[in-house]
Amino acid sequence: MFLPALRGCGSDPVVPLDVPPFLPPYLYGLAFAFVALARSQTGLVAGALALRLLGALVAFAGFVVFLVAPGIGIVELTVGTVLLFAIGLQGASEVRLAVTALVIGATSTVWFALWSAADEALVGVYLSLGSSLGLFLGGIVWLLELWAHPPTSVPRAILRYDRSHEGTARRPAVRARV
């Protein structure tokens, strides 16, 4: 996101941070970095929410671009809609996170491969291509792992407290009659 991606007009390189339409693949990578660090169900739900918000943002941006340039906007709107439906509109599961990693990895790999083919490409585009390819392969491995070892649903523990046993240590032992 901060490395020079393309040679712009003149001698100044273009950094993706300067061009907002280039940001979604980087933001998705950042969101998946946080998902990878999640160690609880709450972390996975937060990651799914972040991915859902990014999908809605891309779809909304595609709609706005569609109003100005329909040819480009319909592609961006379609990509945003596919990403939004990959993560789902509600709930969170590890399978949906893996599918979203696969979809965004494939989409970003195609995106950066096209930019890498340009003569103006700089080191940032090539590193981004490698990162998105890693996300794509990681999504495949994640899905295969979930397929081979499906997650088990462990019910929540419920604590029941029975007051009838209170104070039994102080009571004298009951003797049986002979």
Order of alpha helices (4+ residues) and beta strands (2+ residues): beta-beta-alpha-alpha-alpha-alpha-alpha
